[in-house]
Amino acid sequence: MAILIKGGHVLTMDARTADLPVGDVLVESERIAAVAPTIDTVDAEIIDARGKLVLPGMIDSHRHTWQTQMRGLCADWTLGDYFRGIRSTIAPAYAPDDVYVGNLVGSIEAINAGVTTILDFSHCNNTPAHSDAAVQGLADAGIRAIYGYGFSNSAPANASFMTAGQRLADFARVARGTAFASGLLRPGAALAEVGMVPWDETVAQICAARELGAWIVAHTGCVWGSEVTGRVGDLYRAGLLGPDQVHVHCNTLDDDEWAMLAEAGCKVSISPETEMNMGMGRLAIGKCREFGIRPSLSCDIISLNSGDLFAQARLAIAYQRFVENDVLNQDGRMPEVLTTTARDAIEWATINGAIACGLDEQIGTLTPGKQADVIVVGRDSGFAHRPINDPYGTLVFQSTATDVDTVIIAGRVRKANGRLVGIDLGALLDRAAASAASVLARVPPGSLPSRSRAGGDAAS
């Protein structure tokens, strides 16, 4: 049956189409059929959106979803602590079912927050069974996703991947799998950090991804004083940069490197909470603008922060306004106008995310013919949307996941009236807690960074 979303304030995010202060959106099958001030009654399920905001589903362009049940563990960790604690210690302790639980719960958390698409940077592929479990978790959640197969050596002592060639072969197996036939899932390749592996392995990973048509994501320019996540110039000169790549973070890059990314048509993902809290440096929003790259947003690691993209947009716009205005402030002046707007921030979370994932022909705007990934934001019982004086301001500065009323992905309702559809949330969260306890019990005592308080007791 068709779905008719009636009477909402429709934010199309399509530069060719004006927003509708009062409008309807018609969904037929898995696509948007019409957007108009009013659509005649049809044989459809009616969603009453009066007094609410209707917009495209948000898009997270970089999330390590498998870490979901490690929620908040990294609160006081530096990036170096994270590499030692999560990547080198906790990842090897994950069983395939733990990866499944992380991806399932993390994807459902994203849906609950109005995020309908994620680029899943999945670098806990200890064995082939781990990668299969990761894909299955995404599929069972019903989210739209790029599964970024991780090439990092997440469990060095495991015999499954003793050579780089074995992991390349497993990537090809996964990328050719039937899970990607549904249309919601798409294969991707999450590169091992450049500089952490031999150069020929980086080249092989990129070439394998392109041979299989997989979208490529890489951590770039986020480790100061090291070539790890660097070597952009080498990638450029080797012809390995391209428009099929998302470069994440990019805090350390100089202008020459930014020019290389821009010339190659690369995309950029920014993780405001992670970058600012883990000492990774200035957000790259201004550099993206300077070099004509449209910035997108990422929740990154739920082992530190929430899976709520509203929070990322709010922090990102606050940071960018501070940077723009600080020059004036230090000269004893106040700004006369704010050059970064709330609409800009919603673009980062919607159409820019779609562009970053190579999906802007399918999602990211409420445009007839596109996939019906639609959210309705506003709850009659909440303060944040009563009243709505500025729709973009309400979304960026007032909204959280609890304000998301309805989520539709490819024409299927996944959240209705503020509640997830078909999900026993209590049982799901119990499973996440059990998985976390099991993983942490397998971690050698005293092996986590000393700033961790896993289980309530300081690690020694």
C-alpha positions in Angstrom: 0.0 0.0 0.0 1.1 3.5 -0.7 2.0 5.9 2.1 0.8 9.6 2.2 2.6 11.9 4.6 0.2 14.8 5.0 0.4 18.4 6.2 4.0 18.6 7.4 6.6 21.3 6.8 8.5 19.6 4.0 12.2 20.3 3.7 13.1 18.8 0.3 16.9 19.5 0.5 16.7 19.7 -3.3 18.2 23.0 -4.6 15.8 22.9 -7.5 12.7 22.7 -5.3 11.4 25.1 -2.7 10.5 23.9 0.8 6.8 23.6 1.5 5.6 25.1 4.8 2.6 22.8 4.5 2.9 19.9 2.1 2.4 16.2 1.3 4.8 13.5 0.3 3.4 10.4 -1.5 5.4 7.1 -1.3 4.5 4.3 -3.7 6.4 1.0 -3.4 10.0 2.0 -2.5 10.0 5.4 -4.2 8.9 8.9 -3.7 6.0 9.4 -6.2 5.1 13.0 -5.5 5.8 16.1 -3.4 3.2 18.8 -3.5 1.3 21.4 -1.4 -1.5 19.0 -1.4 -2.0 15.5 -2.9 -5.6 14.3 -3.5 -6.6 11.4 -1.2 -5.4 8.1 -2.6 -5.7 4.5 -1.4 -2.8 5.0 1.0 -1.8 4.7 4.7 -2.0 8.3 6.0 0.8 9.7 8.3 -0.4 12.9 9.9 2.6 15.2 9.9 0.9 18.4 10.9 3.1 20.5 13.1 6.1 18.3 12.2 9.1 18.4 9.9 9.4 16.1 6.9 12.9 15.6 5.3 15.1 13.0 3.7 16.6 10.4 6.0 20.0 11.4 7.3 23.2 9.8 6.1 26.2 8.9 8.3 29.3 8.7 6.0 31.6 6.8 8.4 30.6 4.6 11.4 32.4 1.8 13.1 29.1 0.1 13.9 30.6 -3.1 15.3 31.7 -1.1 18.4 28.2 -0.2 19.5 28.1 -2.3 22.6 31.4 -0.7 23.8 29.4 2.5 24.3 31.2 5.2 26.2 34.3 3.2 27.0 36.6 5.7 25.3 35.3 8.7 27.1 38.7 9.8 28.4 40.9 8.2 25.8 43.2 9.8 23.3 43.4 8.6 19.7 46.5 6.6 20.8 44.5 5.1 23.6 41.8 4.1 21.1 44.3 2.4 18.8 45.7 0.4 21.8 42.5 -0.2 23.6 39.9 -0.8 20.9 41.9 -1.7 17.8 44.6 -3.8 19.4 43.0 -5.2 22.5 39.2 -5.3 22.3 38.8 -6.1 18.5 40.7 -9.4 18.8 38.4 -10.4 21.7 35.2 -10.1 19.5 33.6 -13.3 18.3 31.5 -13.3 15.1 28.3 -12.9 17.1 29.6 -9.9 18.9 30.2 -8.2 15.5 26.6 -9.2 14.5 25.2 -7.7 17.7 27.2 -4.5 17.3 26.0 -4.0 13.7 22.4 -5.0 14.4 22.0 -2.8 17.5 24.1 0.1 16.0 22.0 0.1 12.8 18.7 0.1 14.8 20.1 2.9 17.0 20.8 4.9 13.8 17.3 4.2 12.4 15.8 5.3 15.7 17.7 8.6 15.4 16.5 9.3 11.8 19.7 8.0 10.1 18.6 5.9 7.2 22.0 5.2 5.6 25.4 4.4 7.1 28.8 3.8 5.6 29.9 1.0 7.9 33.7 1.0 8.3 34.0 -2.5 9.5 37.5 -3.3 10.6 36.9 -6.2 13.0 37.1 -8.9 10.4 39.1 -11.3 12.5 37.9 -14.3 10.4 35.6 -14.7 7.4 32.8 -15.5 9.8 33.2 -12.0 11.4 32.7 -10.3 8.1 29.6 -12.4 7.3 28.2 -11.6 10.7 28.7 -7.9 10.1 26.8 -8.0 6.8 24.0 -10.0 8.4 23.6 -7.5 11.2 23.1 -4.7 8.7 20.7 -6.8 6.6 18.6 -7.8 9.6 18.3 -4.2 10.8 16.8 -3.1 7.5 19.1 -0.1 7.2 20.5 1.2 3.9 24.3 0.8 4.1 27.6 0.5 2.4 29.5 -2.4 4.1 33.1 -1.3 4.2 35.1 -4.5 4.4 38.0 -3.7 6.7 41.5 -4.6 5.5 43.2 -3.9 8.9 44.8 -6.8 10.6 42.3 -6.9 13.5 43.5 -10.1 15.1 47.2 -10.7 14.2 47.3 -14.1 16.1 44.4 -15.5 14.1 45.4 -18.0 11.4 42.6 -17.0 9.0 44.5 -14.2 7.4 48.2 -14.9 7.5 48.8 -13.1 4.2 47.5 -10.0 2.6 46.3 -12.2 -0.3 44.1 -14.2 1.9 42.3 -11.1 3.1 41.9 -9.8 -0.5 40.4 -13.1 -1.5 37.9 -12.9 1.4 37.0 -9.4 0.4 36.2 -10.6 -3.1 34.1 -13.4 -1.6 32.1 -11.0 0.5 31.7 -8.3 -2.2 30.2 -10.9 -4.6 27.8 -12.2 -1.9 24.0 -12.4 -2.3 23.4 -9.9 0.5 24.0 -7.1 -1.9 21.3 -8.1 -4.3 18.5 -6.6 -2.2 19.5 -3.0 -3.1 19.7 -1.7 0.4 23.3 -3.0 0.9 26.3 -2.1 -1.2 29.8 -3.4 -1.0 32.6 -1.2 0.1 36.3 -1.4 1.0 37.7 0.1 4.2 41.4 0.6 3.7 44.0 -0.3 6.3 45.5 3.0 7.4 48.0 4.2 4.8 51.5 4.0 6.4 50.5 1.1 8.7 50.9 -1.5 6.0 53.4 -1.9 3.1 52.7 0.4 0.2 52.0 -2.5 -2.2 49.2 -3.6 0.1 47.5 -0.2 -0.1 47.7 -0.3 -3.9 46.3 -3.8 -4.0 43.4 -2.9 -1.7 42.4 0.1 -3.9 42.8 -1.9 -7.1 40.7 -4.8 -5.7 38.0 -2.4 -4.6 37.7 -0.8 -8.0 37.8 -4.1 -9.8 34.7 -5.1 -7.8 32.9 -1.7 -8.0 33.2 -1.2 -4.2 33.0 2.2 -2.7 36.3 3.1 -0.9 36.7 4.7 2.6 39.9 5.6 4.3 41.1 7.3 7.5 43.2 10.2 6.2 45.3 12.9 7.8 44.3 12.3 11.5 47.6 11.4 13.2 49.8 14.4 13.8 53.6 13.9 13.4 53.3 10.6 11.6 53.0 9.3 8.1 50.2 7.0 9.3 47.0 8.1 7.5 49.1 10.3 5.4 50.9 9.9 2.0 48.1 11.7 0.1 50.7 13.0 -2.4 51.9 9.4 -3.1 48.3 8.3 -3.7 47.8 11.2 -6.0 50.9 10.7 -8.0 50.1 7.0 -8.4 46.7 7.8 -9.7 45.0 6.1 -6.8 42.8 9.0 -5.6 39.4 9.2 -7.1 35.7 10.2 -6.9 34.9 6.7 -5.5 36.6 7.5 -2.2 35.6 9.0 1.2 38.5 10.4 3.1 37.7 10.6 6.8 38.9 13.3 9.2 41.6 15.1 7.1 42.7 17.3 10.1 46.4 17.3 9.3 46.4 17.9 5.6 48.1 20.9 4.0 46.8 22.9 1.1 48.7 20.9 -1.5 47.0 17.7 -0.3 43.6 19.4 -0.2 44.1 20.4 -3.8 44.9 16.8 -4.7 41.8 15.5 -3.0 39.7 18.1 -4.8 41.2 17.6 -8.2 40.5 13.8 -7.9 36.9 14.4 -6.9 37.4 12.7 -3.5 34.7 13.0 -0.8 35.3 14.0 2.9 33.6 12.8 6.1 34.0 14.8 9.4 33.5 13.3 12.9 33.0 16.3 15.1 32.7 14.6 18.5 35.5 12.1 18.0 38.0 14.6 16.4 37.5 17.3 19.0 37.5 14.9 22.0 40.4 12.7 21.0 42.9 15.5 20.1 42.7 15.1 16.4 42.6 18.8 15.6 40.5 21.3 13.7 37.4 20.1 11.9 37.9 20.3 8.1 34.6 22.1 7.3 36.4 25.3 6.3 39.0 23.5 4.2 36.2 21.6 2.4 34.6 24.8 1.5 37.9 26.4 0.4 38.6 23.6 -2.0 35.0 23.0 -3.3 34.4 19.7 -1.5 31.0 19.2 0.2 31.5 18.1 3.8 29.5 15.2 5.3 29.1 14.0 8.9 30.0 10.9 10.8 29.2 9.5 14.3 32.4 7.5 14.0 32.8 5.5 17.2 29.9 4.8 19.5 32.6 3.5 21.9 33.0 7.3 22.6 29.9 9.2 21.6 26.2 8.7 20.6 24.8 7.5 17.3 22.7 10.7 17.0 23.6 12.7 13.9 21.8 15.8 15.2 24.5 15.9 17.9 27.2 15.9 15.2 25.5 18.6 13.2 25.1 20.8 16.4 28.7 20.4 17.4 30.0 21.0 13.9 28.1 24.2 13.3 29.2 25.5 16.7 32.8 24.8 15.9 32.6 26.4 12.5 30.9 29.5 13.8 33.5 29.8 16.5 36.4 29.6 14.0 34.8 32.1 11.7 34.0 34.6 14.4 37.1 34.2 16.5 39.2 36.3 14.2 36.8 39.2 14.7 36.6 38.6 18.5 40.3 38.7 18.8 40.2 42.1 17.1 37.7 43.3 19.6 34.7 43.1 17.3 31.5 41.2 16.9 30.2 39.5 13.7 27.4 41.2 11.9 26.2 38.0 10.2 26.7 34.3 10.7 28.1 32.8 7.6 27.4 29.2 8.4 23.6 28.5 8.6 21.5 25.8 10.2 20.4 24.8 6.7 24.1 24.2 5.9 24.3 21.8 8.8 21.3 19.8 7.6 22.8 19.7 4.1 25.9 18.1 5.7 23.7 15.4 7.2 21.5 14.7 4.1 22.4 15.5 0.5 26.2 15.9 1.3 26.2 12.5 2.9 24.5 11.0 -0.1 27.1 12.6 -2.4 29.9 11.2 -0.1 28.5 7.7 -0.4 27.9 8.0 -4.2 24.2 7.7 -3.7 22.9 11.2 -4.5 21.0 9.9 -7.5 19.0 7.6 -5.2 18.7 9.4 -1.8 19.5 12.6 0.1 16.6 14.8 -1.2 12.8 14.5 -1.3 12.7 14.3 -5.1 10.1 12.2 -7.0 11.7 9.1 -8.4 14.3 8.8 -5.7 14.2 6.1 -3.1 11.7 6.8 -0.3 14.0 7.3 2.6 12.0 9.8 4.6 11.8 10.9 8.2 9.2 12.9 10.2 10.6 14.8 13.1 8.5 16.2 15.9 6.6 14.7 18.8 3.4 16.1 20.2 4.6 15.2 23.7 8.0 17.0 23.4 9.1 20.5 24.0 11.6 20.9 21.1 9.0 21.3 18.3 6.3 23.3 20.1 6.4 25.7 18.4 8.5 25.5 15.2 9.7 29.0 14.5 12.6 28.1 12.2 12.5 24.6 10.8 16.3 24.2 10.3 17.1 25.8 13.6 14.7 23.4 15.3 16.4 20.4 13.7 19.9 21.5 14.4 19.6 23.1 17.8 16.5 21.6 19.4 16.2 18.0 18.1 17.5 14.6 19.4 16.7 11.1 18.5 13.6 11.2 20.8 12.0 13.8 18.5 12.1 11.4 15.5 8.5 10.3 15.0 8.6 8.3 11.8 11.4 6.7 9.7 10.8 5.2 6.3 13.5 3.3 4.4 12.9 2.3 0.8 9.2 2.7 1.4 9.0 0.6 4.5 8.1 2.1 7.8 10.8 1.3 10.4 9.7 3.7 13.1 6.1 5.0 13.7 4.7 7.3 16.3 8.1 7.5 18.0 8.5 3.7 18.4 10.6 1.2 16.4 8.5 -1.2 14.4 8.9 -4.9 15.0 11.7 -4.5 17.5 11.8 -5.8 21.1 14.1 -3.1 22.3 14.5 -4.4 25.8 15.7 -7.8 24.5 17.9 -6.2 22.0 19.7 -4.0 24.5 20.0 -7.0 26.9 21.8 -8.8 24.1 24.1 -5.9 23.6 24.9 -5.8 27.3 25.6 -9.5 27.4 27.9 -9.2 24.4 29.8 -6.3 26.0 30.3 -8.3 29.2 31.5 -11.3 27.3 34.0 -9.3 25.2 35.4 -7.5 28.2 35.8 -10.7 30.1 38.0 -12.0 27.3 40.3 -8.9 27.4 43.5 -9.6 29.4 43.5 -7.9 32.8 45.3 -4.6 32.8 45.5 -4.4 29.0 43.2 -1.4 28.5 44.5 2.2 28.8 44.7 3.3 32.5 42.0 6.0 31.9 39.4 3.3 31.2 36.9 2.4 33.9 35.4 -0.7 32.2 33.0 -2.4 34.6 33.2 0.5 37.0 36.8 -0.2 38.2 39.9 1.6 36.9 42.0 -0.7 34.8 45.5 -1.2 36.1 
